[in-house]
Amino acid sequence: MTPAETPAPMRDGSVTVTGSGWADAAPDVAVVSIGVECRRDSVEAAYSAAGSALAAVTAAFRGHRVAAADLRTAGLNVRADLVWREGEGQRVAGYVAASTLAVQLRDVAAASRMIADATAAGGNDVRLNGLTFSLSDPSAVKERARAAAWEDARAAAAQYAALASATLGSVLSVSELAAGQGPIPVAGIQRMAAAESVSVEPGESRVEAAVTVVWELRAGQ
């Protein structure tokens, strides 16, 4: 091989890798969306009935020592209940008042009993809209997720460096990508019989992290 044909040595460069990771933890907060829907002949009657039913639901949660800060009205509306009648067209058959309460339950083990008692207090007008679990303070779990994402990125970068007959040098930049905590929904719960308590299982809540890291890529000797 002539000198002109000698390959040029590899120059230092960089390698950019995105890593992802996650960590699981048992959730310590249950968030329930519960409401009432009352049909009556007049707006006033529907509104009054909805207010009374929701007050009973709220009182049941407070009876379980749920703090006022963990009870929040999430929706309130009144609408006409319209029906179609042959020869008459659309007619007002009554009025429907609905209100929804978002409740944070910090005693996950007692969530099933609290929800059942609140449902019983509100009677047949109660609607259970959904239930999710989450972490009140995900910071420690987030740290573990970040560490897992970092190791994932570093392992990939090391492999690319080896394939390029190079070695990893200093970290040039780090940027965290948007990720988050995934509340775990309990599916299939729409209504609950007042006399029964439906068992709820919190499982585990997963916190995810993703990071993009740029390493200096040093040419092999």
Accessible surface in RSA format (square Angstrom, percent):
REM  Atomic radii and reference values for relative SASA: ProtOr
REM  Chains: A
REM  Algorithm: Lee & Richards
REM  Probe-radius: 1.40
REM  Slices: 20
REM RES _ NUM      All-atoms   Total-Side   Main-Chain    Non-polar    All polar
REM                ABS   REL    ABS   REL    ABS   REL    ABS   REL    ABS   REL
RES MET A   1   174.33  90.3  90.45  59.9  83.88 199.7  88.98  75.6  85.36 113.1
RES THR A   2    75.36  53.6  72.32  73.3   3.04   7.3  71.11  95.5   4.25   6.4
RES PRO A   3   124.62  90.8 106.90  97.4  17.72  64.4 111.50  92.1  13.12  81.6
RES ALA A   4   101.40  93.2  57.92  89.4  43.48  98.9  70.60  99.4  30.80  81.6
RES GLU A   5   108.09  62.1  88.33  66.8  19.76  47.1  38.56  74.6  69.53  56.8
RES THR A   6    85.98  61.2  68.69  69.6  17.30  41.2  54.67  73.4  31.31  47.3
RES PRO A   7   103.45  75.4  81.86  74.6  21.59  78.5  93.15  76.9  10.29  64.0
RES ALA A   8    91.57  84.2  61.29  94.6  30.28  68.9  65.94  92.9  25.63  67.9
RES PRO A   9   119.01  86.7 100.94  92.0  18.07  65.7 112.68  93.0   6.33  39.3
RES MET A  10    85.49  44.3  58.67  38.8  26.82  63.9  60.17  51.2  25.32  33.5
RES ARG A  11   210.85  88.5 195.71  99.8  15.14  36.1  70.77  96.7 140.08  84.9
RES ASP A  12    93.16  65.3  65.47  65.2  27.69  65.5  22.04  51.9  71.12  70.9
RES GLY A  13    36.91  45.5   0.00   N/A  36.91  45.5  32.20  88.4   4.72  10.6
RES SER A  14    63.24  53.4  36.68  49.0  26.56  61.2   6.29  13.4  56.95  79.8
RES VAL A  15    20.46  13.5  15.91  14.4   4.55  11.0  20.46  17.8   0.00   0.0
RES THR A  16    83.27  59.2  56.46  57.2  26.81  63.9  40.33  54.2  42.94  64.9
RES VAL A  17    11.55   7.6   6.96   6.3   4.58  11.0  11.55  10.0   0.00   0.0
RES THR A  18    77.03  54.8  50.62  51.3  26.40  62.9  33.98  45.6  43.05  65.1
RES GLY A  19     0.05   0.1   0.00   N/A   0.05   0.1   0.05   0.1   0.00   0.0
RES SER A  20    64.76  54.7  57.66  76.9   7.11  16.4  29.28  62.3  35.49  49.7
RES GLY A  21     4.30   5.3   0.00   N/A   4.30   5.3   3.54   9.7   0.76   1.7
RES TRP A  22   136.78  54.9 123.11  59.6  13.67  32.1 106.98  57.0  29.80  48.3
RES ALA A  23     7.04   6.5   2.06   3.2   4.98  11.3   7.04   9.9   0.00   0.0
RES ASP A  24    47.36  33.2  32.77  32.6  14.59  34.5   9.96  23.4  37.40  37.3
RES ALA A  25    20.03  18.4  14.53  22.4   5.51  12.5  20.03  28.2   0.00   0.0
RES ALA A  26    72.97  67.1  56.59  87.3  16.38  37.3  56.59  79.7  16.38  43.4
RES PRO A  27     9.35   6.8   0.13   0.1   9.22  33.5   0.13   0.1   9.22  57.3
RES ASP A  28    64.26  45.0  59.74  59.5   4.52  10.7  34.63  81.5  29.63  29.5
RES VAL A  29     4.10   2.7   4.10   3.7   0.00   0.0   4.10   3.6   0.00   0.0
RES ALA A  30     0.00   0.0   0.00   0.0   0.00   0.0   0.00   0.0   0.00   0.0
RES VAL A  31    47.22  31.1  44.52  40.3   2.70   6.5  44.52  38.7   2.70   7.3
RES VAL A  32     0.15   0.1   0.00   0.0   0.15   0.4   0.03   0.0   0.12   0.3
RES SER A  33    35.70  30.2  35.01  46.7   0.69   1.6  25.63  54.6  10.07  14.1
RES ILE A  34     0.00   0.0   0.00   0.0   0.00   0.0   0.00   0.0   0.00   0.0
RES GLY A  35     1.74   2.1   0.00   N/A   1.74   2.1   1.74   4.8   0.00   0.0
RES VAL A  36     3.91   2.6   0.00   0.0   3.91   9.4   0.04   0.0   3.87  10.5
RES GLU A  37    43.98  25.2  41.54  31.4   2.43   5.8   1.63   3.2  42.35  34.6
RES CYS A  38     0.03   0.0   0.00   0.0   0.03   0.1   0.03   0.1   0.00   0.0
RES ARG A  39   117.56  49.4 102.60  52.3  14.96  35.6  48.52  66.3  69.05  41.8
RES ARG A  40    90.39  37.9  81.35  41.5   9.03  21.5  33.72  46.1  56.67  34.3
RES ASP A  41   132.56  92.9 112.71 112.2  19.85  46.9  36.40  85.7  96.15  95.9
RES SER A  42    48.42  40.9  47.36  63.2   1.06   2.5  39.39  83.9   9.04  12.7
RES VAL A  43    70.99  46.7  68.57  62.1   2.42   5.8  68.57  59.6   2.42   6.6
RES GLU A  44   142.00  81.5 133.81 101.2   8.19  19.5  52.70 101.9  89.31  72.9
RES ALA A  45    41.96  38.6  32.23  49.7   9.73  22.1  39.51  55.6   2.45   6.5
RES ALA A  46     0.00   0.0   0.00   0.0   0.00   0.0   0.00   0.0   0.00   0.0
RES TYR A  47   114.23  53.3 112.71  64.1   1.52   4.0  78.16  58.7  36.07  44.5
RES SER A  48    66.49  56.2  56.45  75.3  10.04  23.1  30.20  64.3  36.30  50.9
RES ALA A  49    20.62  19.0   9.71  15.0  10.91  24.8  17.80  25.1   2.82   7.5
RES ALA A  50     2.61   2.4   2.41   3.7   0.20   0.5   2.54   3.6   0.07   0.2
RES GLY A  51    41.48  51.2   0.00   N/A  41.48  51.2  35.55  97.6   5.93  13.3
RES SER A  52    74.15  62.7  60.92  81.3  13.23  30.5  38.55  82.1  35.60  49.9
RES ALA A  53    12.85  11.8   6.12   9.4   6.73  15.3  12.43  17.5   0.42   1.1
RES LEU A  54    21.27  11.8  21.24  15.2   0.03   0.1  21.27  14.9   0.00   0.0
RES ALA A  55    60.83  55.9  48.65  75.1  12.17  27.7  56.04  78.9   4.79  12.7
RES ALA A  56    35.20  32.4  25.55  39.4   9.65  22.0  33.42  47.1   1.78   4.7
RES VAL A  57     0.42   0.3   0.42   0.4   0.00   0.0   0.42   0.4   0.00   0.0
RES THR A  58    21.76  15.5  21.76  22.1   0.00   0.0  16.09  21.6   5.67   8.6
RES ALA A  59    61.52  56.6  49.47  76.3  12.05  27.4  53.34  75.1   8.17  21.7
RES ALA A  60    20.17  18.5   6.23   9.6  13.93  31.7  18.25  25.7   1.92   5.1
RES PHE A  61     0.00   0.0   0.00   0.0   0.00   0.0   0.00   0.0   0.00   0.0
RES ARG A  62   134.92  56.6 121.10  61.7  13.82  32.9  39.39  53.8  95.53  57.9
RES GLY A  63    65.10  80.3   0.00   N/A  65.10  80.3  35.29  96.8  29.81  66.8
RES HIS A  64    66.44  36.3  45.05  31.3  21.39  54.7  29.29  30.2  37.16  43.2
RES ARG A  65   226.03  94.9 194.84  99.3  31.19  74.3  73.64 100.6 152.39  92.4
RES VAL A  66    16.25  10.7   5.72   5.2  10.53  25.4  10.65   9.3   5.60  15.2
RES ALA A  67    54.61  50.2  42.93  66.2  11.68  26.6  52.90  74.5   1.71   4.5
RES ALA A  68    69.56  64.0  53.30  82.3  16.26  37.0  53.59  75.5  15.97  42.3
RES ALA A  69    95.68  88.0  58.52  90.3  37.17  84.5  70.83  99.7  24.86  65.8
RES ASP A  70    14.19   9.9  11.45  11.4   2.74   6.5   2.16   5.1  12.03  12.0
RES LEU A  71    22.58  12.6   4.84   3.5  17.73  44.6   4.96   3.5  17.62  47.4
RES ARG A  72   149.63  62.8 145.54  74.2   4.09   9.7  67.27  91.9  82.36  49.9
RES THR A  73    82.66  58.8  58.78  59.6  23.89  56.9  33.52  45.0  49.14  74.3
RES ALA A  74    54.93  50.5  18.62  28.7  36.31  82.6  23.17  32.6  31.75  84.1
RES GLY A  75    29.47  36.3   0.00   N/A  29.47  36.3  28.56  78.4   0.91   2.0
RES LEU A  76   101.75  56.7  69.41  49.7  32.34  81.3  69.41  48.7  32.34  87.0
RES ASN A  77    80.33  55.4  73.19  70.7   7.14  17.2  38.35  92.3  41.98  40.6
RES VAL A  78    56.00  36.8  24.46  22.1  31.54  76.0  24.46  21.3  31.54  85.5
RES ARG A  79   109.84  46.1 102.28  52.1   7.55  18.0  59.24  81.0  50.60  30.7
RES ALA A  80    37.77  34.7  22.62  34.9  15.15  34.5  22.62  31.9  15.15  40.1
RES ASP A  81    33.20  23.3  33.20  33.0   0.00   0.0   0.20   0.5  33.01  32.9
RES LEU A  82    87.71  48.8  62.17  44.5  25.54  64.2  62.42  43.8  25.29  68.0
RES VAL A  83    54.72  36.0  48.00  43.5   6.72  16.2  54.72  47.5   0.00   0.0
RES TRP A  84   183.61  73.7 154.40  74.7  29.21  68.6 143.40  76.5  40.20  65.2
RES ARG A  85   115.76  48.6 112.22  57.2   3.54   8.4  33.80  46.2  81.96  49.7
RES GLU A  86   164.25  94.3 137.79 104.2  26.47  63.0  65.93 127.5  98.32  80.3
RES GLY A  87    81.09 100.0   0.00   N/A  81.09 100.0  42.38 116.3  38.71  86.7
RES GLU A  88   100.68  57.8  71.35  54.0  29.33  69.8  33.37  64.5  67.31  55.0
RES GLY A  89    17.58  21.7   0.00   N/A  17.58  21.7  14.05  38.6   3.53   7.9
RES GLN A  90   119.22  66.7  91.83  67.1  27.40  65.2  16.34  34.8 102.88  78.0
RES ARG A  91   120.00  50.4 116.01  59.1   3.99   9.5  11.67  16.0 108.33  65.7
RES VAL A  92    80.53  53.0  51.20  46.4  29.33  70.7  51.20  44.5  29.33  79.6
RES ALA A  93    48.00  44.1  17.39  26.8  30.61  69.6  23.43  33.0  24.56  65.1
RES GLY A  94     7.34   9.1   0.00   N/A   7.34   9.1   6.90  18.9   0.44   1.0
RES TYR A  95    63.92  29.8  63.70  36.2   0.22   0.6  26.63  20.0  37.29  46.0
RES VAL A  96     0.51   0.3   0.51   0.5   0.00   0.0   0.51   0.4   0.00   0.0
RES ALA A  97     0.12   0.1   0.12   0.2   0.00   0.0   0.12   0.2   0.00   0.0
RES ALA A  98    19.27  17.7  19.19  29.6   0.08   0.2  19.19  27.0   0.07   0.2
RES SER A  99     7.22   6.1   4.58   6.1   2.64   6.1   4.34   9.2   2.89   4.0
RES THR A 100    35.25  25.1  35.25  35.7   0.00   0.0  11.23  15.1  24.02  36.3
RES LEU A 101     7.13   4.0   7.13   5.1   0.00   0.0   7.13   5.0   0.00   0.0
RES ALA A 102    17.35  15.9  14.79  22.8   2.56   5.8  15.21  21.4   2.14   5.7
RES VAL A 103     0.12   0.1   0.00   0.0   0.12   0.3   0.00   0.0   0.12   0.3
RES GLN A 104    65.17  36.4  64.43  47.1   0.74   1.8  12.78  27.2  52.39  39.7
RES LEU A 105     0.30   0.2   0.00   0.0   0.30   0.8   0.30   0.2   0.00   0.0
RES ARG A 106   133.13  55.9 106.43  54.3  26.70  63.6  58.66  80.2  74.46  45.1
RES ASP A 107    79.33  55.6  72.65  72.3   6.68  15.8  29.98  70.6  49.35  49.2
RES VAL A 108    23.49  15.5  16.38  14.8   7.11  17.1  16.38  14.2   7.11  19.3
RES ALA A 109   102.90  94.6  60.83  93.9  42.08  95.7  72.61 102.3  30.30  80.3
RES ALA A 110    31.62  29.1  26.62  41.1   5.00  11.4  31.62  44.5   0.00   0.0
RES ALA A 111     0.00   0.0   0.00   0.0   0.00   0.0   0.00   0.0   0.00   0.0
RES SER A 112    20.42  17.3  19.86  26.5   0.56   1.3  18.15  38.6   2.28   3.2
RES ARG A 113   119.14  50.0 118.05  60.2   1.08   2.6  60.13  82.2  59.01  35.8
RES MET A 114     6.21   3.2   6.21   4.1   0.00   0.0   3.35   2.9   2.86   3.8
RES ILE A 115     1.35   0.8   1.35   1.0   0.00   0.0   1.35   1.0   0.00   0.0
RES ALA A 116     0.25   0.2   0.07   0.1   0.19   0.4   0.10   0.1   0.15   0.4
RES ASP A 117    45.94  32.2  40.74  40.5   5.20  12.3  15.48  36.4  30.46  30.4
RES ALA A 118     0.00   0.0   0.00   0.0   0.00   0.0   0.00   0.0   0.00   0.0
RES THR A 119     5.20   3.7   5.11   5.2   0.10   0.2   5.11   6.9   0.10   0.1
RES ALA A 120    48.43  44.5  30.30  46.8  18.13  41.2  30.68  43.2  17.75  47.0
RES ALA A 121    49.68  45.7  16.60  25.6  33.08  75.3  29.68  41.8  20.00  53.0
RES GLY A 122     9.86  12.2   0.00   N/A   9.86  12.2   1.16   3.2   8.70  19.5
RES GLY A 123    32.88  40.5   0.00   N/A  32.88  40.5  28.10  77.1   4.77  10.7
RES ASN A 124   132.96  91.7 120.94 116.9  12.03  29.0  28.18  67.8 104.79 101.3
RES ASP A 125    38.16  26.7  37.80  37.6   0.37   0.9   0.75   1.8  37.41  37.3
RES VAL A 126     5.31   3.5   1.71   1.6   3.60   8.7   1.71   1.5   3.60   9.8
RES ARG A 127    62.54  26.3  62.54  31.9   0.00   0.0  29.83  40.8  32.71  19.8
RES LEU A 128     2.69   1.5   1.34   1.0   1.35   3.4   1.34   0.9   1.35   3.6
RES ASN A 129    73.39  50.6  49.64  48.0  23.74  57.2  21.56  51.9  51.83  50.1
RES GLY A 130    22.71  28.0   0.00   N/A  22.71  28.0  22.44  61.6   0.26   0.6
RES LEU A 131     4.35   2.4   0.68   0.5   3.67   9.2   1.12   0.8   3.23   8.7
RES THR A 132    46.87  33.3  46.87  47.5   0.00   0.0  35.54  47.7  11.33  17.1
RES PHE A 133     0.18   0.1   0.18   0.1   0.00   0.0   0.18   0.1   0.00   0.0
RES SER A 134    23.47  19.8  23.47  31.3   0.00   0.0  13.44  28.6  10.03  14.1
RES LEU A 135    19.47  10.8   9.71   6.9   9.76  24.5   9.71   6.8   9.76  26.3
RES SER A 136    67.09  56.7  30.09  40.2  37.00  85.2  24.46  52.1  42.63  59.7
RES ASP A 137    99.30  69.6  82.28  81.9  17.03  40.3  31.37  73.8  67.93  67.8
RES PRO A 138    44.47  32.4  44.47  40.5   0.00   0.0  44.47  36.7   0.00   0.0
RES SER A 139    61.38  51.9  54.30  72.5   7.08  16.3  45.66  97.2  15.72  22.0
RES ALA A 140    66.79  61.4  62.01  95.7   4.78  10.9  64.45  90.8   2.34   6.2
RES VAL A 141    12.58   8.3  12.58  11.4   0.00   0.0  12.58  10.9   0.00   0.0
RES LYS A 142    36.50  17.8  36.50  22.4   0.00   0.0  28.25  25.4   8.24   8.8
RES GLU A 143   113.56  65.2 106.49  80.6   7.07  16.8  29.89  57.8  83.67  68.3
RES ARG A 144   127.32  53.5 119.19  60.8   8.13  19.4  66.73  91.2  60.59  36.7
RES ALA A 145     0.00   0.0   0.00   0.0   0.00   0.0   0.00   0.0   0.00   0.0
RES ARG A 146   109.91  46.1 105.68  53.9   4.23  10.1  46.21  63.1  63.70  38.6
RES ALA A 147    58.37  53.7  49.23  76.0   9.14  20.8  57.59  81.1   0.79   2.1
RES ALA A 148    40.18  36.9  27.65  42.7  12.53  28.5  35.48  50.0   4.70  12.5
RES ALA A 149     0.55   0.5   0.55   0.9   0.00   0.0   0.55   0.8   0.00   0.0
RES TRP A 150    80.39  32.3  80.39  38.9   0.00   0.0  67.14  35.8  13.24  21.5
RES GLU A 151    84.77  48.7  82.50  62.4   2.27   5.4  46.04  89.1  38.73  31.6
RES ASP A 152    65.51  45.9  57.31  57.0   8.20  19.4  14.50  34.1  51.01  50.9
RES ALA A 153     0.06   0.1   0.00   0.0   0.06   0.1   0.06   0.1   0.00   0.0
RES ARG A 154   108.98  45.8 108.98  55.6   0.00   0.0  27.31  37.3  81.67  49.5
RES ALA A 155    61.53  56.6  49.89  77.0  11.64  26.5  55.52  78.2   6.01  15.9
RES ALA A 156    31.23  28.7  26.66  41.1   4.57  10.4  30.59  43.1   0.64   1.7
RES ALA A 157     0.00   0.0   0.00   0.0   0.00   0.0   0.00   0.0   0.00   0.0
RES ALA A 158    42.80  39.4  36.95  57.0   5.85  13.3  38.28  53.9   4.52  12.0
RES GLN A 159   113.20  63.3 106.30  77.7   6.90  16.4  29.92  63.7  83.28  63.2
RES TYR A 160   123.00  57.4 119.18  67.8   3.83  10.0  71.36  53.6  51.64  63.7
RES ALA A 161     2.43   2.2   2.43   3.7   0.01   0.0   2.43   3.4   0.00   0.0
RES ALA A 162    71.62  65.9  49.67  76.6  21.95  49.9  56.04  78.9  15.58  41.3
RES LEU A 163   131.49  73.2  99.00  70.8  32.48  81.7 103.10  72.4  28.39  76.4
RES ALA A 164    42.26  38.9  24.45  37.7  17.81  40.5  36.50  51.4   5.76  15.3
RES SER A 165    87.79  74.2  70.98  94.7  16.81  38.7  47.66 101.5  40.13  56.2
RES ALA A 166     9.46   8.7   0.00   0.0   9.46  21.5   0.48   0.7   8.97  23.8
RES THR A 167    80.22  57.1  77.12  78.2   3.10   7.4  68.58  92.1  11.63  17.6
RES LEU A 168    48.55  27.0  23.81  17.0  24.74  62.2  23.81  16.7  24.74  66.6
RES GLY A 169    17.70  21.8   0.00   N/A  17.70  21.8   5.25  14.4  12.46  27.9
RES SER A 170    61.86  52.3  52.16  69.6   9.69  22.3  33.21  70.7  28.65  40.1
RES VAL A 171    60.72  40.0  34.73  31.4  25.99  62.6  34.73  30.2  25.99  70.5
RES LEU A 172   103.52  57.7  71.14  50.9  32.38  81.4  73.85  51.9  29.67  79.8
RES SER A 173    58.08  49.1  49.29  65.8   8.80  20.3  45.87  97.7  12.21  17.1
RES VAL A 174    81.63  53.7  49.95  45.2  31.69  76.4  50.09  43.5  31.55  85.6
RES SER A 175    57.70  48.8  51.72  69.0   5.99  13.8  45.05  95.9  12.65  17.7
RES GLU A 176    88.59  50.9  56.77  42.9  31.82  75.8  31.61  61.1  56.98  46.5
RES LEU A 177    75.93  42.3  69.44  49.7   6.50  16.3  72.19  50.7   3.74  10.1
RES ALA A 178   110.69 101.8  69.10 106.6  41.60  94.6  80.54 113.4  30.15  79.9
RES ALA A 179    47.70  43.9   6.50  10.0  41.21  93.7  21.08  29.7  26.62  70.5
RES GLY A 180    34.37  42.4   0.00   N/A  34.37  42.4  25.78  70.8   8.58  19.2
RES GLN A 181    50.39  28.2  26.87  19.6  23.52  56.0  14.81  31.5  35.58  27.0
RES GLY A 182    36.25  44.7   0.00   N/A  36.25  44.7  31.67  86.9   4.58  10.3
RES PRO A 183    69.98  51.0  56.39  51.4  13.60  49.4  56.39  46.6  13.60  84.5
RES ILE A 184    60.97  34.7  60.12  44.8   0.85   2.0  60.97  43.9   0.00   0.0
RES PRO A 185    91.22  66.5  79.03  72.0  12.20  44.3  79.03  65.2  12.20  75.8
RES VAL A 186    35.23  23.2  25.04  22.7  10.20  24.6  28.49  24.8   6.74  18.3
RES ALA A 187    93.47  85.9  63.35  97.8  30.13  68.5  71.08 100.1  22.39  59.3
RES GLY A 188    75.35  92.9   0.00   N/A  75.35  92.9  37.35 102.5  38.00  85.1
RES ILE A 189    19.85  11.3  13.92  10.4   5.93  14.3  16.69  12.0   3.16   8.6
RES GLN A 190   120.75  67.5 116.27  85.0   4.48  10.7  51.69 110.0  69.06  52.4
RES ARG A 191   139.09  58.4 113.43  57.8  25.66  61.1  51.22  70.0  87.88  53.3
RES MET A 192    17.59   9.1   1.81   1.2  15.78  37.6   5.19   4.4  12.40  16.4
RES ALA A 193    57.44  52.8  37.61  58.0  19.83  45.1  48.90  68.9   8.54  22.6
RES ALA A 194    54.18  49.8  38.39  59.2  15.80  35.9  38.48  54.2  15.70  41.6
RES ALA A 195   104.37  96.0  62.09  95.8  42.28  96.2  74.11 104.4  30.26  80.2
RES GLU A 196   109.08  62.6 103.89  78.6   5.18  12.3  33.52  64.8  75.55  61.7
RES SER A 197    55.78  47.1  24.71  33.0  31.07  71.6  17.64  37.6  38.15  53.4
RES VAL A 198    55.53  36.5  50.84  46.0   4.69  11.3  55.34  48.1   0.19   0.5
RES SER A 199    84.85  71.7  61.50  82.1  23.35  53.8  49.49 105.4  35.35  49.5
RES VAL A 200    18.54  12.2   3.88   3.5  14.66  35.3   5.40   4.7  13.14  35.6
RES GLU A 201   130.95  75.2 116.21  87.9  14.75  35.1  58.80 113.7  72.15  58.9
RES PRO A 202    35.68  26.0  35.55  32.4   0.13   0.5  35.55  29.4   0.13   0.8
RES GLY A 203    48.71  60.1   0.00   N/A  48.71  60.1  39.59 108.6   9.12  20.4
RES GLU A 204    96.29  55.3  87.44  66.2   8.85  21.1  29.18  56.4  67.11  54.8
RES SER A 205     0.00   0.0   0.00   0.0   0.00   0.0   0.00   0.0   0.00   0.0
RES ARG A 206    97.94  41.1  97.38  49.6   0.56   1.3  28.34  38.7  69.60  42.2
RES VAL A 207     2.17   1.4   2.17   2.0   0.00   0.0   2.17   1.9   0.00   0.0
RES GLU A 208    84.46  48.5  84.46  63.9   0.00   0.0  14.97  29.0  69.49  56.7
RES ALA A 209     2.87   2.6   1.05   1.6   1.82   4.1   1.28   1.8   1.59   4.2
RES ALA A 210    17.48  16.1  17.20  26.5   0.28   0.6  17.20  24.2   0.28   0.7
RES VAL A 211    14.03   9.2  14.03  12.7   0.00   0.0  14.03  12.2   0.00   0.0
RES THR A 212    26.44  18.8  25.61  26.0   0.83   2.0  21.55  28.9   4.89   7.4
RES VAL A 213     0.00   0.0   0.00   0.0   0.00   0.0   0.00   0.0   0.00   0.0
RES VAL A 214    29.34  19.3  29.34  26.6   0.00   0.0  29.34  25.5   0.00   0.0
RES TRP A 215    11.15   4.5  11.15   5.4   0.00   0.0   0.28   0.2  10.87  17.6
RES GLU A 216    43.11  24.7  43.11  32.6   0.00   0.0  10.32  20.0  32.79  26.8
RES LEU A 217    18.65  10.4  18.65  13.3   0.00   0.0  18.65  13.1   0.00   0.0
RES ARG A 218   109.97  46.2 109.97  56.1   0.00   0.0  27.12  37.1  82.85  50.2
RES ALA A 219    18.99  17.5  14.67  22.6   4.31   9.8  14.67  20.7   4.31  11.4
RES GLY A 220    43.79  54.0   0.00   N/A  43.79  54.0  19.44  53.4  24.35  54.5
RES GLN A 221   221.20 123.7 145.91 106.6  75.29 179.3  97.70 208.0 123.51  93.7
END  Absolute sums over single chains surface
CHAIN  1 A    12691.7       9771.6       2920.1       7082.6       5609.1
END  Absolute sums over all chains
TOTAL         12691.7       9771.6       2920.1       7082.6       5609.1
